[in-house]
C-alpha cells in the first residue's frame, strides 16, 4: 500500500476521501482554487496546494497543475473523486505516465465506456440488452430528426460524452426536435467539449436502476447490488435508495449478472456503476430493463451501497489501486436493511430551482443521519461549482424506517440565508407515490407544484414573530398601531413582511417579548422564513417593478428571443442565461410588451442585473 494520496477534487467528495485515507494511515494532500482557499477539505488534509483561479477550467480541470502538485508534495497516488477529471482518460494516462498511481479504472476502460454510443455497441456485443435508438456518427440535424421519427416520439436526445443531466433533452414531437437538439448540443459543447448526441427511445414509465460493480487487477469482478435513482428532476438525481423497491430476487440476480458481464467486457478495475433504464409499467421485469451507460468512477450516491453492505468503497478503491485483491468475494456480500440519500442543494425550488449562492451564516444539518458535506457554518456557497451543500443519508431495518429517519433529519435541517431544497425533500419523502414505492422518473415533474409550495405560517408562528418584532427598539409608527379601550390591555397591530414579500398583520394583546429582534428566523419542516418589520408608508413592500426581469445569478446571455417594444404573453420565452454549466430560460411574468431590453447575446451579467422590463397590457 502506498503511503500518501492527493485528492484531485473539492468539497464533499474530497472530505469523504480524506476521512477514509486517514483511517488507513495515509498522508493526504488537497488542491484548491482561489474560491476554496478556506474550504473545509483544505483544512482537513495534511497538506494543501493552490492550483489556480476560481473557475474550474483554470484549476480543477488542469491536469498538469494537479500532477505537478502531487510531484511537489511527494504524493504517490491521485484519487479523482467524481466529476472534474474523474472520467478523463487522457488525465488518467498522464498520471500513470508520470509514475504516479491512478485510483481508478484503466484509461482504456474509461475510453471504452466514455462515449455513450460506443459503449452501447460494446454492450450489445457482450450480450447486455440496450435501449432502442440511434447510436451512429451522422450528426446532421435533418438525419437525426429522421432517426427520431423512426424510433418514435417521445425520444431522448443525449450528449454522447454527457453526465449529470447535462446535454439531455426529452422531445415529445417532431415540431420541437430542432430547438431541443440545438440547445442540447450547445450545453454539451460547453460542459464536455463535445457536441455529438445520440437518440434514444424515451420510456414512458421509467425507473433508473444502477448496479455497483467492482473489479481488481487479478481478474475478479463482483457486484454490490442495486440502487434506485428514479427520483429525478431534469435528469438530476434527488433521492437515491438501496435496494430498489419492488425488486424480486430473480430479477436482481439477472440484472446484477448483466452488470458484471458489462464490467468484464472492458476488463474493469476499481469502482464503477452500470446504469439501467427499466420500463416499470408492469413492475420490474428482467426483460424490460436495458443498459444506458457506465460511470467509470465513484458515484455521488455511493453511501447507500456502503450502508446496506457494510463496505467502505473508498477503501476498496485504494486497495485495488495498490494492486491488492478485492477484500470480499461475491458470496461474502449481502444486503442489510435499507438506505436512502437525499441531496441537499443550495437552490430555490419556488423559483424554478435556481441555484443559490452566498454565505452560510446559519447551518444545522439533521441529527440521526450520516452527513457527508464539504461546508460548515460560516462558509459559503460559491457560484463557480456545483451547489450541493450536503448528502443526508439514513439507514434502517426496513424501507419505512429509513424514510422516517431521513424525513426527521430533513425536518431538522436549518440553513440561512442561502435558500435550499430541504422543504422540497421533505414533501417528496411524504409523497404517497414515494411512500408506497411506486416511483418513476416522472414523479417529481407530475406533482412539482405541490412539492415546491411552502406551508402557510400558522397563527402561533405569526404571533410569536410579531411579539418579538413589536418589542424591538426599532419599532415605529409604520410597524405597530396602538389603540386602547376601557378596562382593556393595550393592543397592537404589528405589520411585518416575510422574505417573499407577503404582508402579515397580527393583533397582539400585549406588546411584550423576552428577546426583541429586528428580524425573526423561523424554520419549519425544512422551509425557512424571515420576518421583518414593515416600515413603508401605505403598505407597499415591493422593492422592484413587478415586470422587471432580473438575472437570478451571474452568467452569460446565450440567446435573446424578443425585441424592445414587442408584445409578449405570459410564459413566453424572453432569453436564455447560461450559468453553472446549465441553461436557464427566463419568461414573461404576464401579458404585455417589452418596454425595455438590456440583454444582448454573449454578454456576461451579474446577479440581479436588469435584463428586461415587461409592461402589463391595459
ZAZA-833630 format. One record per residue: x, y, z of N, C-alpha, C, CB in turn. Coordinates in pm, whole numbers, plus 50000, padded with zeros to 5 digits. Glycine has a CB too. Layout:
REM residues N
XYZXYZXYZXYZ ...
END
This chain:
REM residues 618
500854988050000500005000050000500885012550000499045000050123 500525022049915501225034949914500945042350043500805043449790 501705052950070501575059850198501015073950189502895060350265 500855079350066500365093050052499435094049931501535103050038 498445102849943497395103949843497025118449818496155096049886 496995122449691496475135649655495055133949604497385142649547 494135142449653492745141949609492525153249508491755143249730 492275149449383492135159349275490685163749264492605153449140 490155169049373488775173149376488555182749493487835160849388 487325185949521487005195949623485735191649697486825210049559 485345199849796484045198449859483805185149927483005200549760 482545180749919482105168949993482915156549962480665166349965 483155153949833483835141349799485285141549843483745138749648 485925153349839487305154149888487355151050038487905168149861 486405156650113486355153850258486085139050283485275162450326 485225133150201484885118950216486125110250195483765114950117 486895113150093488095105050063489145107050171488675108849924 489305119350217490275122250323489945114050448490285137350357 488655112850480488255105450601488745091050597486735105750616 488515084150486488955070150476490475069150469488335063450354 491095078050393492555077650380493225079050516493045088750286 492705087850599493275089550733493105076950817492615101350804 491935070650806491705058350882492675047350840490265053650862 493145048150715494095038250665495545042450690493875035950516 495745053950755497085058450788497815065350674497895047050833 497085070150573497715076750460497835091750483496935073950331 498905097550433499055112150433498235117650317500565116550422 497475128350342496585133650238497025147550192495145134150288 496845149950063497175162850002495925167949929498395161649904 495525180149959494385186449892494895196349789493445193349993 494055199249691494325210049598493155219849607494525204849450 493425232549577492355242349591492545254149496492275247349735 491425260249461491415272249379491305284449470490245271949276 491295296249408491145308549486489865308249570491125320849393 488755303649510487475303549580487465294149699486355299749485 488335284049698488345273749803489505275349903488425260149739 490085287049907491265288949993490985285450139491745303249984 489735288050185489385285050325488385273550335488795297350392 488335265250232487355254350229487685243450329487265248450088 486655235650364486815225250466487805214550423485465218850496 487775210350297488695199650254490145204150261488355195150112 490375217050245491735222450252492275221250395491765237150205 491425224150491491855223650631491955209350683490885231450717 491175200350626491205186550676492415178650627489945179350633 492945182250511494085174950455495365178150533494265178450306 496345169350523497625171650589498415182750521498455158750591 498165184450392498875194750315497945199250203500245189350259 498085211650158497225216850051498035225249955496055225050109 497675224549828498405231649723497435240049642499175221749631 497765252749624496945261649541497215258649394497245276649573 496135257049315496335253249175495715263049075495755239549152 495245274749122494805284349022493565292349059494545277548897 493065300148963491885308548984490635300249010491655317548864 489565307249044488325300549084487665292148976487365310749131 487555296648851486895288248750487565274548739486905295248614 486755264048733487295250448730488225248248611486175240348726 487925254448498488755252348378490155257848395488105258848257 490355266248499491685271848525492325265748649491595286948542 491685256048709492225249948831491955234848834491615256648956 490765230948877490475216748897490445208548767489155215248967 490335215148653490335208048525491675208648453489265213748437 492685214048519494015214948458494875203548513494685228948486 494945192748437495645180848483497105183048513495515170048383 497765191548433499195194048455499465200148593499745203448345 498575209048637498765215148769498595204948881497785226748788 497645195948863497395185948966498545176048976496085178448937 499055171648864500195162548865501425169348925500515157448722 501615182048891502745189648947502615190849098502825203548884 501385192749148501175193649292501505180449360499725197649322 501145169349296501475156249352502985154249359500835145049270 503655158049253505115156649250505775165349357505655160449111 505295177649368505905187049462505735182849607505315200849442 504645175949638504365172049776504765157649807502905173849806 505255150449708505655136649731504505126949738506445135749854 503325130949690502185121749689502455110349591500865129249653 502075098349629502325086749543501145083149454502695074949628 499945087349493498745083449420497805095349407498035071649490 496925094849307495925105249285494545099049278496235113349156 493625103949362492215099849358491425111349298491685096049502 490675108949188489985120049121488605123249176489845116948977 488065115049270486715117549317485705114949208486575131749368 484685123549199483745122749087483635136549022482335117649135 483185136948897483175149648825484585153748787482505160648909 484735166148742486025171548701486765161748608486885174748824 487925156848650488755148448563488605133448590490195152348578 487585129748666487465115848710487285105948596486325114448806 486665110148485486445101148372487175105948247484955099848344 488295112748270489125117848161490275108048137489665132148193 490195100548029491205090248002492575096147980490805081947881 492655107747917493955114247894494625117948026493785126747807 493825122848120494385126248251494855113648324493345133948338 494045103248321494425090648386495735085448328493315079948368 495865086348195497085081648130498285090348169496915081647977 498065103548179499145112648218499625109848360498695127148205 498675106748449499035103248587499915090948589497765100948673 499495080748516500255068248513501635070448449499475057348436 501665077748338502925080248268503915088248352502665087548138 503395096048448504285104048533504835095948650503555116348585 504485083148656504995074648763504135074248887506345079148801 502925080148881502025080348995500985069248981501335094049008 500325066049093499275055849094497935062649070499275047949228 497185057648974495865062948941494815054649015495605062848786 494035061349101493005054449177491725054449093492765061149317 491665045049002490525044248912490755033648808490265057648846 489805031948716489955021948611491035025948512488625019948538 491405016648426492435019548327491935029848227492875006648255 492845037448166492415046948062491645040147950493615054148004 492015027747920491325020547813489865017647850492055007347783 489615014347976488235011948021487425024848018488225005948163 488055035748061487365048648058486985052347915488245059748120 487925050347822487645053547682486555044747626488915052147598 486575032047661485585022647608484175026347651485905008547652 484025031647772482685034747823482395049647826482535029147961 483355057847782483195072347793482205078247697484495078747772 482065072547578481105077447480479905068047479481745078547338 478735073647501477545065447520477225056647399476355074247551 477465061847277477125053947160478045041747146477215062647034 479365043947161480315032847151480105022847264481765038047152 479785027847383479575018947497478375009747472479355027047625 477325015147414476145006747387476454996047284474965015447340 477224999547184477604989647083478434978447146478394996246969 479334982247238480144972247308479274963347396481214979147393 478284969247462477394961347548476554951647467476484970747629 476114955847348475374946647262476204934347229474944953747133 477494936547203478394925447171478594916347292479744930847123 478484922047413478674914147535477384907447582479224922947646 476304909047507475054902847545474274910247651475304889147592 474544923347664473814931547760472744939347683474794941347839 471464938147719470404944947644470514960147653469034940447694 470294967147541470394981747537469084987747488471564986247447 468845000547523467635007547485467595010147335467525020747561 466455008447270466345011347127466665025947097464935007947077 467355028446983467675042146946468685042846834468195049747065 469285054746812470305056746709471625060246776469875067946609 472675052746742473985054446805475075058646708474375041646873 474705062146585475705064146481476425077546485475075062646351 477335079246389478205091046385477605102746308479525087446324 476595100346227475995110946145475265120746237475025105046038 475735133246240475165143246330474385154146255476275149646411 474065151646130473275161246054471895162646118473145156745905 471445175046148470165176846217468985170346146469895191446235 468935171446013467825165445940467855150145951467865169745792 469065144545944469205130045956468785125346095470665125845927 469205132746199468845129046335467335130146356469585137946436 466725140046293465275141446304464565129346241464805154546236 465095124346131464525112446067464655100246157465205109845931 465835098846222466025087346310465075088146431467505086646358 464885100346481463965102046594462555097846555463965116646642 462145101446434460815097646388460705082446375460495104246252 461785075946331461775061346320461665054646456463035056446248 462395059946554462345054246689460955056046747463405060746781 460335067846719459005070746769459035079746890458285058046802 458275090746883458225100146996457395094447109457655113746950 457765098247234458845107247272460225100647264458605112347412 461235109147240462615104447237463445112647333463195105247093 464635107647360465595114647446466835117547364465935106347573 467225130347358468495134047296469525134747407468385147847219 470665127547390471665127047495473055129647437471635113447566 473805138147504475205140347465475975127347484475855151947547 476755123447384477475110747395478535111347505478125107147261 479005123347537480015124947642479395130447769481145134047595 478075129747780477365136647888477385129648021475965138647849 476725136148117476605131148253475995141748341477965126748307 475445137748455474885147248549473655154548499475915157148585 472975148848398471775155248346472045166148245470985160848457 473305169148219473645179748124473685174047982475015186348160 473295182147885473285177647747472255166847724474635172547710 471045168747780469995158647768468655165747756469995148947890 467845161647657466535167747637465505157147598466615178647530 464335157847659463205149647615462465157347508462255146047735 462085150547400461345156847290460075148747266462225157747160 458935155647269457655148747256457065149147117456685154647351 457565157947030457005158746895458065163446798455795168246891 457845160546670458795164446566458965179546559458355159146431 457915186946591457975201546585458965207346683456605207446610 459225200346792460135205346896461555200346880459615201347033 461795191446784463085184546778464245193946749463035173846672 464115202746649465245211146607465725220146720464845219646487 464805226946790465195235746901465845227847014463985243446954 465285216247047465845208047156467225203047120464915196147187 467425199146994468735194346950469785205346961468645189146806 469445217346913470395228546919470765231947062469825240846849 469775232347151470035235447291470895224747356468725237047368 470585212147327471345200847382472795201447337470705187447340 473015204147209474365204647155475165216147214474325205847004 474515227847233475215239147295475665235647436474305251547299 474755229847514475075226347653476155215547658473825221547727 476085205847565477075195147563478455200647528476675184347463 478505209747432479785215747394480385223747508479615224647271 479525231147580480015239347692480475230847809478925248847738 479795219747834480105211647952481165201047928478865204948000 481215195547804482095184147779483035186047661481265171947756 482905197347590483755199547474483455190147359485175198047513 482255184647356481855175047253480345176447234482245160247292 479935180547112478505183047091477785171447022478325195547008 478425159947009477775148446946476715142447039478815137846907 475605137946978474495132747056474065119147001473325142647055 473265112347080472595100147034471105101947057473145087447108 470315093646991468865093847006468435080847072468155095846868 467555082047171467155070447249465645070847270467895070047385 465015059447261463585058647290463335062847434463045044347265 462365071847454462025076147590460995066647648461505090847590 461325060347758460435050847823459415058647905461225040747912 458125055947885457085064247946456865061448095455795062147873 457205049648144457115046748288458495042348336456035035648319 459485051248327460865047048350461285047048497461795055848274 462105037348529462815037548656464305036648627462345026048750 465065044448701466515044848683467125035948792467075059548691 467655024548749468255015048844469695012448802467435001648848 470595012848899472005011048868472605000548961472775024348880 473664994348912474334983748989475764987949015474284970048913 476184987149141477564989949178478424977649148477664993849329 479454979549067480384968649037481774972349085480404965348885 482604962049104483974964349148484864953449090484074964649305 485984957549033486934947848980488334950449033486924948148829 489194940449025490594942449064491494938348947490934934249193 492794939348967493754936148860494084921348854495034944148879 493354913148933493574898748935492434891148867493734893849079 491584898248795490504892048721489224890048798490964879148672 489144895148919487934893649000486974905348975488284892649150 485704902548960484674912748946483464908449030484264914848795 482964917649112481774914949192480794926549174482134912949342 479544924149214478574934949223478214936849369477294932049137 477784948749404477334951749540475874955949538478214962949604 475094949149453473654950549443473264963849376473034949549582 471964966449380471444977649301471074989649388470234973249221 470935001049320470395013249379469265018149289471515024249398 468255024149348467185030349269467375045449275465765026249322 467525051549158467765065949149466695072549063469165068749091 465455067849077464375072448990463845086249026463245062648995 464035090649150463535103949186464495114349132463395105349341 464115120049017464975129348946464195141748905465605122548823 464915152648893464355164948838465275169648726464185176048948 464735170448606465535174148490466755164948477465975188948499 466515152048496467525141648481468625142248587468145142548345 468425150148691469395150548801468795143648922469795165148835 469575134748982469085126749093468845135449217470075115449126 467765132149289467395139749408467465130949533465975145549392 466815119449527466855109649637467175096049578465495109349717 468135089149638468515075749594468325065949709469995075449543 468085053349675467905043449780468445029949735466425042149818 468755021649833469195007949807468644999149918470765007049801 468094987449880467924982449744466774989349673467684967349745 466434984949551465334990849475464014985049522465524988549323 463014993449551461714988149593461074980049480460784999649635 460474968749518459794960249421460704950949343459064968849326 461974950349377462924941649306462884927649367464364947549313 462474917549289462474903949340463854897649318461374895449272 464104886449384465434880449382465844875649243465494868849479 464894870449166465224865449033465634876848940464034857848972 464884887848945465224899548861466544905548906464104910248868 466754906349038468014911649090469194903249040467994911949244 469064890249046470154881449004470494883448856469794866649030 469454884648772469704886448628470294900148599468404884648550 469774910348666470274923948645471734925148687469424934048722 472064920148805473424921348856474404912948774473484917149003 473934901548724474794893448638475124900748508474134879948607 474134907948453474364915948332475374926948360473044922048280 475304932948480476254943448517477674938048526475844949848650 477814926248581479144920148591479684916948451479094907348677 478814912048360479244909648223479724922548157478104903448141 479014933348183479394946248126480774950448175478364957048161 481044948748305482344952448361483454943648304482324951448514 483184930848292484204921748238484514924848092483734907148251 483534929948019483734932947876484814943547854482434937547814 485074951747956486114962047942487254959848041485504976147963 487374947648094488444944348190488494954548303489804943848119 487354956548363487204967848456487934965548588485734970348484 488564976548635489264976448764488824988648844490824976348744 488484986348969488054997349055486554998149067488585010549002 486045009649116484615011649138483965016849011484375021449255 482835011048976482085015448859480615012948878482575008348733 479815019648798478365018248808477785015648670477735030748871 476995005048659476275002048536474855007148554476304986548503 474465016648469473145022848480472175016548381473245038048456 470985013348432469935007148351468675015648355469634992848402 467885014748250466565020748248465545009348244466385030548124 464545010248330463534999648338462165005148300463484993548480 461414997748222460025000948195459214994648307459564995648053 458725003048399458074997948519456554997548505458445006548639 456054998348383454604998448363453954985548412454275000648217 454714974548414454204961748464455094956448577454124951348349 455644965648656456564961548762457954959148706456054949048831 458894955648793460264953248749460384939148692461264955248866 460754938548563460944925748495462264926148421459774922748397 462974915148424464304914648363464264917448213464934901148388 463174913748146463104915848001462684930047964462154905847939 462484938548065462134952448040463134961948107460714955348091 464374957448120465444965648177466584965848078465914960148317 467054978148042468074979647939469254987947988467464986147815 470414984747937471644992247967471525006547912472894985047908 471955016347992472025030247946473475034747929471305039448044 474265033348036475635037948032476395032648152475695053348028 477715034348149478555030748264479295042948311479545019348227 479275045048441480065055748501481325049648559479255063348612 482465053748504483745047548539484415055148654484675047048417 483685056048763484165063548879483295060249000484155078948852 483585066549111482725065749229481505074649206483505070049359 480325069949244479105077749224478815086649345477915068449198 478085097449321477645106149430476875098049534476775117749377 476055088649487475165081149576475795068649634473925077449502 477115067349629477755055149679477475052249828479235056049658 477165062349913476925059150054475775049450080476675071550130 474735049349995473635040050024474075025650006472425042949934 474975023349910475525009849894476405006250013476335008849762 477195015750060478025013350178477175009750299478895025550209 476045016750314475205014550431474545000750431474145025250438 474174995450316473494982350316474464970650307472524981650200 475714973250270476684962250259477754962550367477344962650124 477904973850435478964974950534480344976350474478944963150623 480424979750347481694981050276482074995750261481614974350137 483334999150284483855012550256484405012250113484975016750361 483655017850020484035017049879485305024849848482905022149792 485575035449922486815042849900488005034549944486785056249976 487865027550055488955018550098489215007949992488605011850233 488155002349935488344992549828489064998749709486984986849783 488695010949674489365017649562490865018749587488755031549539 491235022849706492645024849738493405011649740492795031949874 492785001149793493444988149798493614982249658492644978449887 492584983349575492684978249438493734986049359491314979049367 493774999349378494775007449309496195003449349494555022349338 496344998649473497654994349521498014980249475497704994949672 497114974049399497384960649345496834949249426498834958849332 496094952149533495544941449616494314935149550495184946949755 493964923249595492744916749551491534923049622492804901449577 490364921149563489144925849630489044919749770487894922249546 488694927649871488634922450007487574911650029488364933650101 486524911349945485474901349962485124894849828484214907650024 484624882549837484104875549720482604877949710484414860249727 482014874249597480594876849579479744870349688480144871749443 480094858149724479294851049825479424857149965479714836449829 480404865949984480574872450114479734885150128482034875850137 479084889450019478344901950018476844899350030478634909949890 476164907450111474724905950129474104919550161474404895650242 472774920150150472034932550177471564932550321470844934050080 471854943450389471444945150529470584957750541472674945950624 469264955950552468374967350573468154975750449468914975950682 467904988750474467564998050366468275011250391466025000050355 468715017750286469395030650299468855040450197470905028950282 468855053250236468415064050147469335075950160466965068150179 469475083050049470295095250046469505106449981471635092849970 469485118050045468865130049988469965140349964467755135750083 469925146549847470915156649813470405170349851471255156149663 471055176549949470685189949993471425200149908471005191950145 470655207649829471255217349737470935231649778470765214849595 471865240549747471615254949759470875259249633472955263149778 469545259349642468715262949528467345266749580468615251249426 466595273849500465285278749542464195271749462465185294149525 463555261249517462525254149443461375263049399461985242949527 461055273349480459945282249446460245290849324459615291249564 461515291849287461905299849170462555290949064462875311049212 461925279649041462415270848936463715263948968462575278448812 464025262349097465235255549143466505262949097465265241149092 466425276049088467615283549051468675281849159467285298449030 469925278949121470985277749221471125290349305472315274649153 471415288549432471605299749524473055300249568470665298549647 473545312049590474915313649636474935323149754475835318849522 476055323249827476205332549937476705326050064474905339249965 476765333750172477315328750299476355319450371477675340350390 476935309950444476155300650527476245305450671476675285750512 475525316250701475585322150834475005312850940474845335350836 474025304950901473385295450994473275282050923471975300551041 473845271550983473835258350921473685247651027475115256050838 472545240851025472305229451114471785218051028471285233051228 472495206951026472095195350947471545184551039473275189950864 470465178150997469675169251081470465158951158468685162351000 470005155751278470655145751364470165131851326470385148551514 470875121651372470495107951347470815103051208469065106351371 471595110851131471935107550994473435106550976471355117850898 473845099750871475205101450819475165113750729475715088550741 476025123350756476055135650677477415136850609475775148150765 477425136650477478645138850400478585153050344478815128150285 479495161650386479445175550344480845181150326478665183950444 480925192050252482205198850233482145213150279482625198150090 481085216950352480935230650401480625230350550479835238250324 480685241950611480355243350752479825257250776481585240450842 479225259250893478685272450926479795282850920478025272351067 479475294150857480475304450837481135303750700481515303550944 480925292550629481455291250495480525297750394481675276550460 480655293950268479795299750167479605290050051480375312850117 478545292449976478285285049853478765293949739476745281349837 479715288749661480365296449555479585295349426481805291649534 479625305649340478975304749209479765296349109478765318549153 480945291849146481825285349049481615270149037483245288049087 480955264049138480885249449139479475244549167481855243849243 479315231449169478025225249198477505230149333478155209849197 476205233749340475705239849464475235229949571474575248849430 475765217749571475355208149673475975211749808475755193849633 475145212549911475615215550046476005202750120474525223050125 475185192450107475465180050181474645168650124475155181850331 475055156550159474275144550134473795139550269475125133550057 472485137950284471875133350408471505118650389470615142050447 472095109850468471975095450446471375088650569473345089250412 470345080550548469685073350657469735058350629468215077950674 469825050550736469795036050726468795030650828471205029850749 468025020650786467055014550876466894999750844465705021650868 466214992650933465984978450909465004976250795465474971851036 464134986050770463144985050664463114998050585461744981650721 462444997650470462305009950391461535020550468461585006950257 460505016250539459695025650617460535032550724458505018550681 461405024950789462255030850894463265040450834462985019750972 463825037050718464775045950652464105059150612465385039150528 462875058450560462145070550524461895079250646460805067050456 461445073050754461145080450877462385087450931460565071050983 463505080350931464745086250982465215097850895465845075650990 465155095950764465595106650672464655118550680465665101450528 463365116050689462395127050698462615135250824460975121550695 462865128550935463125135751060464385144351049463255125751178 465425138850985466655146450967466475158450876467735137550913 465705156650769465435167850678464635178650749464655162950552 463655174650830462845184350904463695192750998461745177250982 464765187051048465625194251144466685202951074466325184351236 466765202350943467795209650871467475224650866467935204150729 468455232750902468295247350905469465253950832468195252651051 469145261550728470175268550651469695282650624470495261050517 470565292550646470225306550620471505314750602469355312350736 471525324750512470415329850430470285323050294470595344550408 471175313750264471085306650136469835298050134472355297950112 469095298750025467915290450007468325276049975467005296149896 467545266350022467845252249994466575244849952468475245450117 466775232549911465655223849872465195214849986466055215349752 465525218250111465205209450224463695207150236465745215350354 462915217750226461465216250235460915207650123460795229750233 461445209550003461065201449887461375186749913461795206249760 462535183849970462905169950002461915163850101464325169350058 461525171650202460575166650300459235163150238460375176750409 458715172050153457445169350085457555157349992456985181750007 458715155749930458925144349842458935131249920460235145949765 459585131250037459605119150120458215115450171460555121050238 457345125350183455975122850231455005119750117455475134850308 455445120849993454575118649878454035104349881455355121449745 452735102549862452145089049868452785079449768450655089649843 453105084249648453725075549549455085070649594453855082749418 455885079549653457195075449701457045066249821458055087649737 456145069649913455955061450033455585047049996454875067550122 454805045349890454365031949851455395024649766453065032849775 456475031649725457495025449642457155025649494457705011349686 456075032249456455675033149316456325045449254454125033649301 457625044649234458375056149187458735054449039459655058149271 458875065548971459445065848837460035079648816458375062448727 460765081448708461495093948689460585105848664462455092448575 459295103448638458365114448614457595118848735457415110648508 457805112448851457005115548969457125130249009457435106749085 458325135449015458525149249058457865158848960460015152449071 458075156648831457515165548732455995166148735457965161448595 455355154748761453885154448763453305162448878453395140048772 453965162348993453435169049112454315180549158453285159149225 455025186649065456015196749102455405208349179456705201948979 454245213249136453655224849202453365222149349452365229049131 452905210049379452625206549519453895204949599451825193749526 454985200649534456225197549605457055209849635457035187949525 456755221149574457565233149598456805243649680458005239249465 455575240449721454785250149796455095249349944453295247749772 455635260149997455905260750140454585261450216456815272850176 454505254950331453265255650410453005269950457453325246050531 451735273650464451385286950515451735287750663449875290050492 452295298950709452615300250851451335299950934453405313150879 451395293051048450205292351133450165304451227450195279251215 449055305751298448845317451384449895318351494447455317051446 450285306751548451275306951656452605312451606451465292851714 453025308051489454285313051433454225328051410454605305851302 453135332751350452995347051322452945355251450451755349651239 452215350351550452085357651676453415358751748451045350951766 454175347551752455475347851820456445357051747456055333751831 456445356651615457325365451540456945380051560457295361951391 455635382951560455175396651578455525401951715453675397551556 455405393551818455735397851954457195401751966455395386952054 458065393851905459495396951909459785409951836460305385451848 459155411851722459425423751642458825436251706458875422051501 457635435051765456965446651823457725452551940455575442851866 458445444052011459205448752127460575454052089459355437552226 460885453551960462195458151915462335473051934462415454551769 463515477751980463735492151994463515499751864465125494752045 463605492851752463445499551624462005500851580464205492351520 461045495951659459655496751618459215511151607458765489151715 458365513951512457935527651491456515528151442458835534651393 456035539951405454645541651366454255533751243454345555951343 455235529851159454875522151040454685507351072455935523850933 455135502851188455085488551216454045484551318456415484051263 453615493551405452635489751507451675501351534453345485551639 450375498751528449355508951556448725505651689448275509851442 448975513951793448485511051927447105517051947449465516352033 446225509952019444895515252048444455510852186443875510451942 443485517852243443035514752379441515513952382443535525352480 441005506152479439575506252506439405505052657438815494752429 438255508652707438035509152852438275495452914436605513852883 439005495553027439255483453105439885472253022437965478553165 440695475852925441335465652841442825468452833440705465352699 443575457652812445025459152796445335465652661445745445352809 446485472052649446855477952520446905467252411448225485152530 446485470952288446555461852176447435468152068445125458652121 448055459751993448895464551884448635456251759450395464151922 448605463051647448595455851521450005456951463447505461551421 450705445951461452075445751410452055441951263452965435951491 452615450551181452705447851038454125443251006452315460550953 454225431450950455545426050918455505419250782456015416051027 456655418250722456795412650588457715400550595457335423150487 457295389650528458215378350521459145380250401457445364950511 460105371150387461135372850285460615370650143462275363550311 459355366250128458755365049996457945377449960457865352749989 457945387450049457235399850022455785399950065457305402749878 455335389650137453955389050182453765396950310453515374450203 452745405550312452465413750429451555406250526451815427150386 451925406050656451125399650759450765410150863451885387650823 449485410650903449035419351012448625410651129447845428650967 449245412951244448995404751362448615413651478450225396051397 447445411251537446995418951653447475412051781445445420351654 448125419951870448645414451995447955421152113450185416352004 447615413252215447015418852336448045426752415446415407852423 449285422352413450345429352485451555430352395450695421952618 452165441952396453385443952318454555440652409453485458552261 454915428152414455995423852504456675411652445455435420552645 457955411052470458735399352426460005398552507459055400152275 460475386152531461695384352609462945388452532461815369852653 462925386352403464115389052322463735397452201464795375852276 463715410352213463375418752098464365416751984463335433452139 463875417551863464725414951747464305423651629464675400051707 465255426651541464965434151420464405425051311466215441151370 464755412251316464135402551228464075389151301464905401251092 463205380351252462985367451317463085356551211461605367051390 463885346351239464005334751151463165323251205465485330451137 462415316851117461615305251155461925293851059460085308651154 462255282251113462505270251032461385260351060463905263951062 460765255550952459605246850965459655236150856458305255050955 459915223650897459915212250805460825214550685458505209250758 461995220350709462955222750602462805236150533462835212050501 461665242750549461455255950491461945266650588459955258150457 462435277650532462935288750614462145301350580464455290950590 461775308850686461095321750666461725332150756459575320550693 461875344250704462375355350785461325366250786463745360650731 461035371450906460065382350921460795395050962458975378651025 460435405950898460985419050935459835428950948462025424050829 460065439751021459035449951038458715456750907459465460151141 457445459550884457025467150767457175482050800455545463750725 458045488850728458355502850760458045512250644459825504050798 457275507550547456995515850430455575521150438457205507950300 455405534250433454075540350441453205535350326454165555750437 451905533750355450995529550250450955514550231451365536050123 451785507250300451735492650293452425486650174450335488250294 453105494650092453785489049976455085482750020454045499649869 455345470749975456575463950014457235457349896456295453750122 456975462249777457625456849659458845465249628456655456449538 460015458849628461255466149606461575468749462462365458749667 460925461749369461245463349229459965463249147462205452349181 460035468549027458915468448934458485453948911459295475348799 457175451448914456705437648902457125431148772455215437248914 457365438948668457745433348540459225432948514457095440948433 460035436248614461475435848597461945421348582462185442748716 462725418748480463335405648461464785406948502463205400548311 465105401348618466435402648676467215389648660466345406448825 468525390848646469365378948637469375371848772470815382648593 468985359048777468935352048905470305348448961468115339548891 471355349548875472705346048919473685351248815472855330548938 474965351648848475945355648746475945345548632477375356748808 476035350448509476035341248396476245348348265474745333748392 476015341148155476225346248020474925345147941477365338447948 474535356047874473355355847789473705348547660472835370347760 473015337647631473345330047510472265331247403473555315247544 471095336347439470045338247338469045348547387469345324847306 468625357447297467565367247325466475365047222468105382147321 465265362147269464185357847180463215368947144463435346647244 463345380847204462385391647181463115404647147461475393747305 462355414547102462905427747074462165438147155462815431046922 462765449547176462145460247253460875464947182463125472047273 459795466247257458515470347202457625458747161458745479047086 458165446647157457405435047113456345431047216458345423247088 455165427147168454115421847256454475407647296452735422247186 454245404147422454545390847472453365385747554455845390947556 453295372547569452255366347651452895359647772451445356047568 452115357747874452605351647997453245338047967451475350048099 454465335948018455175323347997456015322947872454215312247994 455935333347787456715333547662458195334947693456255345047569 459025327247619460475327747640461015341347600461175316547561 461765347547690462385360547663463855359047627462235369747783 464575351447708466005349747685466505337447759466795362247729 467715333247725468325321547788469655325547850468535309947685 469835322047976471035325048052471775312148079470705332548184 473095311948055473915300348089474665303348218474915296847974 474455294948319475115296748449475285283248513474305306248541 476415281248580476715268448645476565256848547475805266448766 476995259148421477015248948316475615244448275477815237048362 474575251748314473205248248277472555260248208472385244048402 471575257348122470815267848057469545270748137470475263947912 469265283648161468095287848236467265297248149468505294748369 466005293748127465125301648044464345311448130464165292647965 464325324248093463565334648164462365338148078464445347248193 461195338748139459955340448066459185352748113459085328048080 458185356948033457365368448068456445365048185456535373047946 456365373848288455535370948405454045372948379455965379448520 453705380348272452305383048239452235388248095451665393248340 451015389648044450835395247910451235409847910449375393647863 451895414247806452285428247799453205430847681452965432347927 454085440647697455065443547592456425445747655454645455847510 457485444047575458855446047624459145460947623459895438147536 459035467147739459245481547748460725485247747458605486947874 461555476147796463005478547800463725465347782463425485247933 464795465147702465585453047681467065456547693465285446747542 467685451347800469095454147826470005442447793469275458047971 469425430747770470215418647746470655417847601469415406147784 471915414047582472455411747448473185398347446473405423247404 473055390647338473715377647331475225378747352473435371147198 475755369747434477185369647461477625377747581477895374547344 476705385947633477075394747745477145386847876476065406347759 478125390147959478215384748095477445394048188479705383248141 476595388348274475775396548363475955391948507474295395848323 475735400948598475835397848740474455395048797476505409448815 474405389548917473155386448982472325399048999473405379549117 471025398048973470035408748984470245420148885470055414149123 471045417848781471155427748674469815428348600472325424348576 469365440348565468115442048493468325437948347467595456648502 467635427548304467785422448168466685427448076467815407348169 465475428848131464345433648052463275438748147463775422547959 462345446448092461205451048172459945449448089461395465948217 458965442648149457705439948082456635449048142457315425048096 455915456348054454775464348098453505456648069454765478248029 452615456148167451385448448153450465454648050450675447348287 449675446147984448685450947889447595458547964448075439147808 447025468647896445945476447958444705467747982445585488547869 
END
